[in-house]
């Protein structure tokens, strides 16, 4: 068939085929591009949500930092936590408090030893433990436990071991060998 012999129908079909051949890659490219842009839009929305979340966290952190500097919290910390310029000073202070309590209760402090627990750097309070060995009767032990647990800053009592008097020395008839741990918390942040 020659060009003059093409009918309008053939021309329309050829034009339609040529249009389809040219349009199909364009449509495929447009579909891929829209899909890619949708992924970018979702990622941008996700980043916006995350940024807004982190900004809210930062604002809360500022408010919490202001709370940490409030006088009310400082009073609470001074009442309930061991104080001192450093943890070593707090250890020594706790050790001295325990000796004074034992002596005022009528007992004898044989030894007070500092125990160094594993320290966790991310915590703001450090646990300070003093291991105590004392001699006294059951009444002295009761007064010591009551005085330590009723004291400010908050002190806690654990690992109590009581050993009765030896039968070889009857003159020590009422003396008990008492061992226990006393601990409190030292606030690491500057007041």
C-alpha positions as MATLAB code, in Angstrom:
seq = 'XXXXXXXXXXXXXXXXXXXXXXXXXXXXXXXXXXXXXXXXXXXXXXXXXXXXXXXXXXXXXXXXXXXXXXXXXXXXXXXXXXXXXXXXXXXXXXXXXXXXXXXXXXXXXXXXXXXXXXXXXXXXXXXXXXXXXXXXXXXXXXXXXXXXXXXXXXXXXXXXXXXXXXXXXXXXXXXXXXXXXXXXXXXXXXX';
ca = [
       0.000    0.000    0.000;
       1.256    3.381   -0.873;
       0.900    6.595    1.054;
      -1.898    7.776   -1.195;
      -3.716    4.558   -0.597;
      -3.951    4.978    3.116;
      -7.372    5.610    4.276;
      -8.370    7.909    7.037;
      -8.945    4.871    9.234;
      -5.396    3.630    8.691;
      -3.981    7.049    9.387;
      -5.969    7.325   12.569;
      -4.762    3.868   13.676;
      -1.136    4.702   12.888;
      -1.426    7.999   14.741;
      -3.014    6.246   17.707;
      -0.246    3.620   17.748;
       2.454    6.265   17.529;
       0.785    8.257   20.324;
       0.578    5.134   22.501;
       4.256    4.335   21.893;
       5.239    7.877   22.844;
       2.773    8.217   25.719;
       3.401    4.877   27.486;
       7.011    5.632   28.551;
       5.935    9.104   29.616;
       3.115    7.657   31.730;
       5.431    5.010   33.211;
       8.022    7.668   34.026;
       5.327    9.920   35.541;
       4.032    7.019   37.696;
       7.534    6.219   38.930;
       8.230    9.874   39.612;
       4.962   10.312   41.559;
       5.705    7.159   43.568;
       9.212    8.403   44.367;
       7.885   11.839   45.337;
       5.285   10.185   47.614;
       8.114    8.350   49.401;
      10.004   11.619   49.783;
       6.864   13.303   51.114;
       6.379   10.517   53.686;
      10.016   10.786   54.755;
       9.728   14.572   55.063;
       6.540   14.198   57.148;
       8.294   11.644   59.359;
      11.258   14.003   59.855;
       8.854   16.848   60.710;
       7.097   14.674   63.307;
      10.419   13.587   64.804;
      11.725   17.149   64.899;
       8.546   18.335   66.641;
       8.885   15.456   69.130;
      12.528   16.294   69.879;
      11.661   19.977   70.276;
       8.993   19.038   72.841;
      11.565   16.884   74.670;
      14.053   19.769   74.650;
      11.411   22.110   76.076;
      10.611   19.584   78.806;
      14.326   19.251   79.576;
      14.590   23.010   80.047;
      11.615   22.893   82.423;
      13.142   19.959   84.317;
      16.483   21.767   84.585;
      14.659   24.753   86.051;
      12.907   22.410   88.504;
      16.271   20.962   89.542;
      17.419   24.439   90.469;
      14.281   25.270   92.466;
      14.737   26.014   96.172;
      12.027   23.498   97.085;
      13.924   20.662   95.448;
      17.190   21.815   97.020;
      15.543   21.683  100.461;
      14.239   18.192   99.692;
      17.698   17.036   98.598;
      19.386   18.507  101.675;
      16.860   16.756  103.949;
      16.859   13.340  102.283;
      20.280   12.907  100.676;
      23.771   12.787  102.108;
      25.563   16.048  101.492;
      29.152   17.078  101.003;
      31.399   18.589   98.398;
      32.236   15.138   97.050;
      31.234   11.509   97.569;
      34.269   10.943   99.825;
      33.105   13.698  102.175;
      29.641   12.128  102.270;
      31.226    8.724  103.068;
      33.147   10.219  105.978;
      30.057   12.055  107.229;
      27.975    8.873  107.171;
      30.715    6.977  108.938;
      30.849    9.618  111.690;
      27.044    9.688  112.064;
      26.944    5.904  112.518;
      29.668    5.989  115.195;
      27.837    8.745  117.104;
      24.529    6.856  116.980;
      26.139    3.639  118.254;
      27.885    5.415  121.121;
      24.752    7.338  122.119;
      22.792    4.046  122.182;
      25.262    2.499  124.623;
      27.055    0.276  122.143;
      30.686    0.150  121.113;
      31.639    0.701  117.480;
      34.359   -1.829  116.701;
      34.734   -0.865  113.048;
      33.050    1.160  110.357;
      34.214    0.368  106.893;
      33.343    2.092  103.641;
      32.000   -0.162  100.910;
      32.441    1.021   97.338;
      29.609   -0.291   95.138;
      29.881   -0.245   91.337;
      29.109    3.301   90.279;
      26.738    4.124   87.474;
      27.817    7.387   85.906;
      24.447    8.229   84.361;
      22.698    8.347   87.738;
      22.463   11.575   89.724;
      22.488    9.834   93.113;
      25.278    7.556   94.287;
      24.618    4.834   96.860;
      27.001    5.150   99.805;
      27.369    2.085  102.047;
      29.085    1.777  105.433;
      29.647   -1.714  106.846;
      29.501   -1.625  110.647;
      30.630   -3.962  113.388;
      29.551   -3.137  116.905;
      29.136   -4.693  120.317;
      26.161   -4.128  122.536;
      23.037   -5.665  123.956;
      19.727   -6.114  122.157;
      18.418   -2.858  123.619;
      21.389   -0.915  122.168;
      20.776   -2.564  118.787;
      17.124   -1.529  118.894;
      18.053    2.079  119.675;
      20.681    2.122  116.887;
      18.267    0.782  114.275;
      15.550    3.215  115.313;
      17.937    6.197  115.405;
      19.411    5.408  111.973;
      16.078    4.861  110.248;
      14.432    7.920  111.828;
      17.338   10.180  110.963;
      17.576   12.824  108.256;
      19.038   12.380  105.655;
      17.324    9.086  104.884;
      19.431    6.101  105.877;
      18.622    2.474  105.237;
      19.595   -0.593  107.213;
      20.362   -4.033  105.714;
      22.293   -7.305  106.094;
      21.985   -7.594  109.850;
      23.991  -10.417  111.431;
      23.943  -10.997  115.184;
      26.278  -13.359  116.948;
      25.681  -14.278  120.571;
      28.326  -14.059  123.295;
      30.889  -16.813  123.485;
      30.447  -19.344  126.277;
      34.146  -19.160  127.095;
      33.947  -15.581  128.440;
      30.982  -15.378  130.802;
      31.771  -11.761  131.800;
      30.665  -10.641  128.316;
      27.353  -12.308  129.033;
      25.140   -9.634  127.440;
      27.444   -8.377  124.698;
      26.365   -9.309  121.183;
      28.597   -9.079  118.140;
      26.467   -7.169  115.613;
      27.249   -6.516  111.952;
      25.146   -4.574  109.483;
      25.259   -2.225  106.527;
      23.903    1.316  106.577;
      23.454    3.183  103.335;
      22.172    6.453  102.022;
      22.357    8.306   98.746;
      24.659   11.162   97.809;
      23.229   13.655   95.293;
      25.909   14.190   92.631;
      24.468   17.308   91.029;
      25.632   20.647   92.383;
      23.066   22.365   94.606;
];
